[in-house]
Amino acid sequence: MAYNDISLREKSIVFIGFMGVGKTTIGEMVAKKLYRDFVDIDQEIEKEFNMPTSQIFKEHGETFFRQKEKRSNKSTFTAALKNHFFRGRRFFTRRNSRDLFI
């Protein structure tokens, strides 16, 4: 089944924006109101590496983090279409990343 064939109630909601504008806060509130799951990809990566994003950048570099972020978004998106995602503006400006959601 193609993503475009899925009903609106089953589609993901993607929050994009600059750091610190409230994507996670709003996303959690919307997910709760709609009885849906909320996934914060950055938090998932931080758990995997057991360190904050800033430390991942410092130890592995931004390119490494962005590649991990891309793989995580793709696998999470394809595995759970009903989840809400928060994603920063930087991810969504990349065409191949943006195409995951269109």
Secondary structure by P-SEA (a helix, b strand, c coil): ccccccccccbbbbbbbcccccaaaaaaaaaaaacbbbbcaaaaaaaaacccaaaaaaaccaaaaaaaaaaaaaaaaaacccbbbbbcccccccaaaaaacc
